[in-house]
Amino acid sequence: MTGNRVAHPLLISLANITMDFRTKSSNDLFLLLALLPIPKFIHENKKIQGVLESRLVHQCLDIILEPLKKAAQLGVLMEDPLGWRRFCFPPLAAYIVDTPESALVACVAGKTSSVTMAYYKQFGDNYRHEPRTASTTLAKLQVAESLVDPWDLFAYRKEAMKFRYNGVHRPFWRDWPLSDPSIFLTSEPLHHWHKGFWDHDAKWCIYAVGSSEIDFRFAVLHPHTGFRHFKEGISSLKQVTGREHRDVQRYIVAVITDAVPQEFLIAIRNLMDFRYLAQSRVITDETCTAIDNSLHEFHNHKEAIINAGARRGKKATIDNWYIPKLEFLQSVVPNIHANGVAIQWSADTTEHAHITAVKDPARSGNNQNYESQICRYLDRLDKLRQFDLATAIKDAKIGFRANPHAKLGDVEGEDVEGEDVEGEDAELDEREVLNITSSSSLLTHIDPVSTLSGTSRHTVNYFYQASALKRLLYNQVNIKIPLPLRTDTCSGNIAFHLTRDPSYKRLSVDEASQMYCLPDLRPALSDYLHRTAGGHETHCLDVGGRRLSPENCPLPFSYIEVWTKIYLQSKAYHPPHPILPPQTINAGPPSSPSGLGHYDSVIINIDPTKDWPFTGLNGKCIFVFFKRCLFSCYSEGHAVVDLRLIFRIVPTNPQAPSGNRFLTYVQRFNIIPHVNEPVSGSRTAKGPYPEPSSGLYLLKRAKRSNKAIIGDIIPLDQIRALVDLVPRFGKKANRVLSKENSVEYSIEFWLNKYFTKELFLTLTHCT
């Protein structure tokens, strides 16, 4: 707010609204309840000022929330969306705040946990301390009040500090049934995890690797369309937001590997596993066990961070673990058991609501009487939304009280005899009853004038488009549809989209081979046509193998159509598997100034019995031996490849089957075998397992005996996911590398499972 006007907004929402719907900022489901004052006390003692400020906040909350507390004590009749009256006892489910505000709500002093009985010297313990329950806090406040008058501020504060409390004698939650600070002060991902990562983990890595070295490594990473690229590194970033925190987390483990001690890497990797697992939208008992194990492993290896001199303050190194956000992590799993998945309590939504519910209304006024003008603005906006919603429901002819087993003319399921249904009700009676069970399903059936939910940019649904195109073809609708379909499904979980017109409409095979620097494109095409002759093999089961066709072999066609990018869309790993935004995968030819192609790496399916993402890379493993030693291996379930070319054969005969499918030219990677006892159960056996310290697969390009990179033709519909490969930099990165050539010039690569949450879940749960 402008004009030196400050206030602390108090927002409210309902925890029984579906999580996915409530956590969308654009749905505006956090309403402004009050603006708490932020006064300046004139007392000369700053500590007493702090006590007065804390007491004022609790007194304000006590007054504002009194109706809710009465409802929780006595119960209140409330109507649900269908008009049914329910007897409700609303508890305080969650209070979404940052660490300092959490201490204020729990009435604890500084350097004290707000959810457990731990104080700052115990923040680094490898176990959860006793919960700081409401009964414990109230009992100790009563003891302090029995000894000292609460309004003798100096004496009462001194007495309260003996119990590590801040001087508040009447917490607002003291008479709110079923509400306990150790439960409703939930883990808050935005500040406790992501901001904690930037304040601690990222700084440890910068100090351990060196600012110039880690900046160079980030700068030369392969850029992906739609993902943040840190062209100047991360050590000098300013005004970093939660978005940048998440973007740095995607790469940090793979970037620091080999540049830090092994124990250091294990500690950082386990903290990253903790965050990614805890952000899951569906959490089982097995997931909770994995979260606890990751935190336990961090504590077992955290001393390596201090030994590396990476835990530093502004002036000197630090040899302790007095980090409040680290202690909060011990309460994540208990809080998940009590309040559900933690991601729903992130402050991302409330931070956005501060803008829409406070700042925007304040700016729309005349800088006078802020409170009344904000209320008037929000009231009018709400009336407009309600009117728009009501008229849209009326136009859609949706009856919420309709019984699917009775006629719409009935009243609450009983027949109305002797009355005729006329006019508008007759029209309703003739139509099929819509079964509306949620707000999200309602919004899909109405057409409001304004945007009631979500942004103006909607996620395109290629699954629906592909289904619609196939129905048109099946019904033989008189519409000219280009074949093969530019939008289609690869599997039940993957859909792709290509532009209607190719980037290069007619290229000869030799021209494409020269443009894309693929000398074996012609023999690879010939081998593919021989494999698929007669339609016996439509799913390629291998990438590579012996090249049967000579370099100048003839082909039954002359030209191909080439695309330089594909849009790949997938579904979420967890039920109900919602549609995710599509990702852009590039396969561009070499061009100036780099002289190298802009192409991405993908995972392809080479075993039709394996279903991505639920089987991961696993399948039957092929082992490659060199001089009786295990040299490399790859999985027959799925494989990692570079996507070098996307094309379609232009057949000489339009009826020829060779032109009815999109194809790709890919170059395969092999997994470098490792010993990984937790995965394999053996201390000596090598196999296609992740490297144990980083938890990442290590890859290298598959090559033939003449050192040529193994490439082959694969149908486009075998692509399953976009992946990120991070070069193995070693102790010190080669300064020849750049973002254009790092993938081309590097020898070994880390398969970065932290690139997306869906990829992490796939490679973690299926390893």
N, C-alpha and C positions, 0 to 999 in steps of 0.2 A: 504494500500500500504506500502511496505517496504522501507528501506533506508531513513526514516524520510521524506518521500514524502506524503503530505496530500492534499486533494482536496475535494470539495463538489460536488458530481455528480448531474447533472440536467437530469431528465428522462422525457420522453414525451410519451403519448399514445392518443388514440382517444376515446372520451366518447360515440360515437355512435356505438362502438362495443358492442355486447351483453354482459351484465354484467357478467353472469355466465362464459362466455368464457374469458373475459378480466381479471377477478380477479383470474384466475388460474395461479399461478406463473410459472408453467412449460410450459405455452403457449408463454412465452417471448414476451409479447405485450407491455412492457415498454422498450423503446429504449433509449440508452445513447445519449443525445443531446449535452452536454458540461460538462467539468470539471471546476467548478468555483474555482478560486484561494483562498487560505486562507493565506494571507500575515501577517507578523509581522511588525507593524508600530513602528517607533523609537520615536514617540512623547512621552514626559515624562508624559503627563496627560492621564490616562487610559480612562477617559470619552471621550476625544477627539479621542483616538484610536478606541473606540466603534463607534463613529460617522463616522470615515473614513472607518471602516470595513463595516458598513451598506451601506454607499454610494457606495462603490466599488461593493457590491453585486447587488445593483439596477442598476448601470451603466453596469455591465456585462450582466444582464438580458435584459436591454434595447437594447444592441447591438445584442444579440443572438436571441431575439424574434421579432426583427424588421420586418422580412418577414411575420410573422404571424399577426402582427398588421396592416401591409399594406393590407394584404388579408382581414382582418376584416373591414378595412375602405373602400376599393375599390371593394372588391370581387375578386375572382379568379376562373377560370375554372379548375375543377379537375375531374379526371376519377374515377368512382366507380368500384367495382370489376368486373362488367359486361361490362365495357368499355364505359358506358354512361357518357357524359360530363355534369357536374353540375356546376352551378354558386354558389359558396360557400362564406359565411362570417363567418369564425370560431371565436367564442368568447372563452374566457378562462373559461372553465366549472368548473374546480376544481384545487386547488393547495394543494396537500396532504403534510402537514407538521405537526410537533409537535408544542406545545404551544410556546416555545421561537422563533422558526422560523416563526410562524404565526404572532407574534408581529413584527418581522423584515420586513415581507412582507407588513404588514399594516402600517408600519412606526410609530408605537406607542412606547412609552417609557415603562419601566418596571412597574409592578403593574397596568397595564391598559389592558382592554379587547381589543382584536383586531377586534372583530365583532360587539360590541355595544359600547355605550358611557360610560359604567360603568368603575369606577376605583376601586382599591382594597377594599375600605371600603364598596362597594356596591356589592361585589361578592356573598354575602350570601342572597341577596334580593330574595323574592319569586315571582318575575316577570321579564320579559325580558325588558331591557332598550332599548332606541332608537337605531336603527341600525347605525353603523359607516359607512355611505355610502361614495362612492368615491367623490361625489360632496362636502360633508361636509369636508372631509380631505383636498381636494385640495383648497377649499376656505380658510381654516385656514392656510394652508401653504403659500398661496398668501399674507395673512395678515402679517404673520411673515416676509416674504421676502420683503414686502413693507416697513417694519420698519428697517430691518437689512440686511446687505449684507450676502448672504448665505455662502460666503467663509471667513467671519469673524467667525470662528468656535465657539469660546467661546461665543460671543454675540448671534449668531444665535441659538446655542443650548439652551441658557438660555431663549430666546424668544419662541422657539418651545416648551420648557418644560411647559410653561404656558398653552398650549393646550394639554399637555400630549403626545407630539410627540418626536421622537428620534433624530431629526437633519437631516434626509434625506429630501432634497428639490425637488428632481425629482424622484418620484416613477415610476417604470418601467411600471405600468399599467395605467398611467395618460392619455395616448392617445390610449388606447385599447377599442374600442367600445363594448358596452354590457358586460363589465367586471367590476364587483364591488367586492371589498374585502369582504364586508359583506355577499356576496353570494358565491364567489368562494373559500373562506376559509371555507371549509366544516368541519363538525364534523368528527373527525378521531378516529374510535373505538379503535385501538390498544393502542394509548397513552392516549387519553382523557378518555376512559372508563375502559379498562382493567388495564393499568398502574395506572390510577387514583384509581381504586379499591384497588390495592395492596398498594399504598402509603397512602391511607386514610382508606377506609372501613375495610380492613383486620387488619390494625394497631389498629383501634378503638375496634374491636372485641377481639384482643389479650389482650389489656389493660383491657377491661371490664371483660372478663372471667378469665384472668390470663394465662400466657404463658404455665405453666406446665399443667394446666387443659385442655386448648384447644388443646395442643399437644397430650395429652392422648386420647382425644375424636377422633381426626383425626386418631390416630394410631390404634384404635380398630374398625374402620368402616369396614364393610364387603367388602372384595376386589372383584372386578369384572374383568374378563378377558378383556384386551384391554383398561382399564381405570387406570389412575394414582392412586396409593395408597401411602399415606403419612405415612410411617411406623415410622418416627421420628417426626411427627408433621409438623407445618408450621412456627413456630416462629423463627427458626434458619436457614431457607432456605437462600442460597447464590446464586448469579447469576441467579435470577429468570427471566424467559422469559415470553413472552405472553402466551405460552402453559400452564405454571404453573399458571398464573393468571386465566385462564379459568378453570383449573382443581379445584382450590380452590373455585371458585365461585359455582361449582356444589353442594358443601356440606355446605357452611358457614352458611346459614340460619337455616337448620335443626340442625347443631351442636351447635349453640349458644342458641337455644330455651330453655327456662326455666332457663338459667344461667345469663340472663341479664334482666333488667327491661322491662316491656311490651312496653313502649313508645320507648325505644332503639331498640327493635326488629322490631317494625313497621317501624322505619326510615330505618334500614338496608334492610328490606324486600322490601320496596318500591323502593329503589335505585336499588336493584337486578331486580325487575320487570321492571324498566325503561330500564336497559341494555338489558334484554332478549327481550323485546318488540321492542326496537329500532333496534335490529339486524335482525329482520324479513326481509326476502327477498321479501315479498309482504306486503305492508302497505296501509291500507285503512284509511278513515276519522275516523272510529271507533277506529282503532289502534292508530292514532295520539291523539285522545281524551284520550285513556287509558294511553299513554305515558305521556301526560301533567298531568293527574290526579295523576300518581305515583310520579312525581317530586313534585307536590303540596303537597301531603301527607308527603313526606320526610321533606319538609320545615316546615310543621305543627308540626312535632315531633322531629326535629333535636336537640332541646335544651336538650333532654334526654341524648344525647351523651356527651355534655359538663357537665351536672349534674352528670353523672357517672364518670367523670374524665378521659374519654377515649380519648379526643382530647388533645394530648400532643405533645410537641416539644422535642428537645434533652435534655433540662434541666428542663422544667416546663410545667404545663398544659397551654392550650391555650383557651381563652374564646371568640374567634371570628371565622368568617368563611371567612377569606381572602384566598380563594382557587380558583385560575384561572380556573381549570378544572371543578369546580362546576358551575361557571358562564357560561361556554361553554354549559352546558346542557340545558340552557334556549333557545339556538338557534337551538337545534336539530330538533324540529318539523317544524319551519319556513324553515330550510334548506332542510328538506325532501320535503316540498311543492315546493321549488325552484329547487332542483337538483336531486330528486329521493331518493331511499332508501339509508340510510347512510352506510350500510355495504360495498357497492361498493367502498367507498373512504377510506377503511382501508389501513394502511401503511404496512400490512403483505406482499402484493405483491411487493411494491417498496423496502422493506428491502431485500427481496430475490433477486430482480433485482440488488441491489448493489453488490451482490456476483457474479452473472453470467455476468453482464455487465461491471464491474470494477475490482473486486478483482481477479477473475480467469484469465482474460486477462493480468492483471499486473503481476501475478505470472508466467505466461508462458513466459515472456520475460527475458532479461538479466540484469535487473535493470538499464538500460540506455534508455533515450528517451522514457519515459513511454507513453506520449501522442500518439506519432506516432505508437508505437507498439500496444497499445490498439486499435487504429482505424484500423490498418491492421488486427489484430486478428478478430475484430468484422465484418469487411468487408468481409474477406474470409469465416467466418462462415455463414454470411448471403447469400453469393453466393452459398455455398454448399447447404444450406437449400432451396433456390429458385430453384436450379437445380433439387434437389431431388423431390421437390413439382411438378415441371413442368413435369418431366418424369413420376411420379406416376399418374398425371392426364391424361397424354397421354396414358399410359398403361390401365387406367380404361375406356378410350374412353368416357370421359365426355365432352359434348359440352355446354358451358355456354350460347352461343347465340341461342341455340335451342329454337324454338317455339313449345310448346306441341301440337298446333293445325295445324302445318304445317310440311311438310317433311323437314328432315335435309338437303336436297339438295337445299332448298329454301334460298334466301338471304333476310334477314330481313322481312320474311313473304310474299315476292312476288315470284310468280312462275318464274322459269328459264326455258324458253321454248327452245327446240331444242338442249339441252345439255344433255349428258348422264353422270350419276354419276358413276364413276368407282373407282376401287381399294379400298382404305381404306374408302373413303366416302361412298361407296356402303355398306360396312359392318356397318357403323354407321347408314345408312338409314334403315337397317333391324332390328336393335335392338330397344328396347323400350327407349324412351327419359327419362333420369333421371331428376327429378325436384330438383335441388340444390338451396336451399334458404339461407343457412348460412354456416359459416366456419366449425362449428361442424358437420353438415350433410355431408359436403365435405370430412372431414377426416374419416368418417365412410365408405366411398366408395372407398378409395384409399389405396394402400399398399406401403408406402415409404420404402426406405432402412433404413433410420435412423428414430429416434423418433421425429416427427415434433411437436407433441402436447402431453401433458400429460406425466406421468412418465411411466417407464417400467412396473410398477405394476398396472394393471387395476382392477377396482372393478368388482368382479364376479357378474353376473346377474342371480340369481336363478329363476327369473320370466321367462326369456327367456329359461333357461334350462328345467324348468318344462313344458313350452309350447311345446318345441321340443320333449320331452319324450312322451307327450300325443299324438302328431302327429304321432310318430313312432308306438305307440300302436294302434292308429286308423287306420293307413294304413297297419297294420299287417306286418311290416317289419321283416324280418327273422334275428332279433338280440335278443339275450337273455338279457332281462331287468328284474332285480330283482323287485318283487312286494311284498308289495305295494311300490310305487315310493319313492325312498329316497329323491328326490327333488320334491316338490309340492307346491301349493299355498293354504294358509289358507283362503284367501279372495282376493278381487281385489287389496288390498294394502299390503298384507303380504305373504311372501314365506318362506319356511323352507328347510333346507338341513341336512340330516343325512349321516354319512359315510356308504359306501356300506356294510362293515362288522360290526356287533355289537361289543361292548366292551366285553360282556359276551354272548357267542353263545347259550348255553343251561343251564339255571338255572331253578331248580324247584321253584315253587311258595314259598315253605317254605324256601328254601335257600335264595331267594331274600328277603323275609320278614325278615329273620334273619340278612342278610348282611346290609340291609338298615334301620334296626330298625323300621319296619312298621308292628306292630302286627296284624293290621286289614286288611292286604293286601288281604288275601284269601276271607273273607266275602265281602270286597269291590268289588272284581272281580265278585263274585257270584251275587251281587246286580246289577252290571252293565250289566251282561249277561241277567238277567231277564228283565231289563228295555229295552234292545235293541232286545229282542227276537222277531222274525218276521219282523225285520227291520222297525218297526213303529216309533221308536224314535232314530234318528241318531245324534241329537244335544242335549247334556246334558244341562238341564235348571236349574240345581241346583248343589251345592256342599255340600254334607252332607245329612241331613234328617235322618229319623229313619233307623237304621241298621236292615234289615230283615233277613239276613242269619246268622247262627251261626258261631262260630269261626272255627270249623272243618268241614265245609260244603264241599261236594264233588264238583269237577270241571270237565268239559268235556275235559280237557287237562292237561298235566303234566308239560310242560316246557314253558319258555318265553325267548325271546332274549332281552338283555338290552343294551342301549346306555347311556353313561355318559355325553354327551353334544349334543347340537343342535345349528345350525347356523340359526338365524332368520334375515330376510331382510325385510325392509319396504320401503315405498315411502315417500317423503317429504310431510309435511302437506299442503304446498301451491302449487298452480299450477305453472308449468306443472307437478308437482309431480315426480321429478327425482328420480332414484334409489339411495338409501343410502347404504353405506358399511354395510355388515352383522355384526351382533353382536353374540358373543358366550354366550350361556346360559348353565350353568353347572348343572348337577344333579348326582353328584358323591356319592359313598357310604362312610360311616365313615372309616377313615384310620388313622394310626399313622402319625405324633405325636399328632394331635389334638384329635383323637377319635371321631370327629364329621364330618358329611358329608359336602362336598363342594357343596352346592346347592344355586340356585338363586331364586329370587322372580319374578313373571311375572303377567301380566294382561291377563285374559281369558274372552272370550265371553260366556255369558250364556243366551243371547237373540238374535236369528238370525235376528231379525228385526233391531238391532242396529249395526251401521257400524263404527268400529274403524278406524281412530281416530276422526271422525267428531261428535260423540255423547258423547265422554268422558266416565266417569263412570256412567253417568246418565241413568236411566231407572226406572222401578217400584221398589220402595224401600220396603224392608221387615223389619219390626220393631220387635225387641225382647224385651219383657217386663219381668221384674223380680220383683215380689211383687208390681205390679201395677206401677212400675217406668220404664221409657224407659232406657234399659240397653245397647243395641247396635243395629246396623242396617247395612244392606248391600244392595247393588244395584243389581237389577236383569238384568241390561244392561250388565255390566262387573264387574268382581270381581278380587281382589288381592289375590294371592295364592303363597305358596311355591311350587316350582317344585321339588319333591323328587325322582321321578323315571320315566324314559322313557323306554318303552318296547313295544314288539309285542308278541302276543300270538302265540305259535307254535302249530297249530291245529293237532289233531290226524289224521283227515281226511283233506288232502290238499285242498279239495273243500269247506271246512267249511268256512262260512263268518267271523268267529271270528278272523281269522288271516290276513284279508285284510286291517287292519287299525292300525296305530300306536297309542298307548295309553300312558297316563301319570297318575301317582298318585300324587295328589296335596292336600295341607292342606290350608284351607281357613282362611282369615282374615275378621273381621268385622270392620266397621267404627264406632268409638265412636262418638255419636251424640254431636253436639254443637249448640249454638245459634249464628247465623251469619246473622245479619239484612241486610247487603248489598246484600246477596245472596237470602235469604228467604223472605225479606220484613217484617219480624216480629221480635219484640224485645224479645219475650218469647218462640217462638216455637223452639224446638230442632229437629234436623234432620241430615241426612248424609251430613253435610256441612263441609268445611274446618274450622279449628280453626282460628278465625278472626285475631289474631295478626301475626301469621306466614304465614297464607294462605295455610297451609298444612293439608291434611287429617291425622287424628290420628287413628291408627289401633291397634287392639289387636287380638290375636288368637281366633278363634271360638272353643269352647269346648262343649263337651256333659255334661250331668248331672253328670257323673262319673269322670269329669275333664280330660277325654281323648280328645286330639286334633281332631277336625273334619277333616277327609280326605275322598277323593273319587276318582273314576276313571273318567278321562275326556279325550276325544279324543285329540290327539296332535294338530289337525288342529283348535282347539279353542283357541290356544295361540295367543296373539296379540302383546305383547310388553314386553321387559325387563324393570324392575323397580328397584329402590334402596330404601331400607327401612333403616332408621337411627334410632337406639334405642333412646327412650326418656330417656335421661340421668338424667333429673332432675337438681336440683341446683348444685349437685356434682356427678360426674360419679362414679359408683361402680368400685373399683380397681381390682375386680376379673375378669372383662371383658377383653377379648383379641379379636383380629381380627377373630380368629377361633370360639369363642363361643358367641360373642356379640349378634348375632341373636338368638341363641338357648336359652340363659339365660335371655334375656330381656323380659319384659311383654308387653310394649306398644311401638309402632313404628310410626315414621313420614313417610308418603309417600312423598318422595323427588321429587317434580315436577321440580326442577332445574337440575336434573340428566342429561337430554339431552334437547336440544331446542325443539325437536319435542314433547316430553312429556310435556314440559312447555306449549307449544301452545295448546295442546289438553286439558290439565286440566285447563288452564286459560280461553280459549274461550268457553269451554263447561260446566263451573261451573255455 
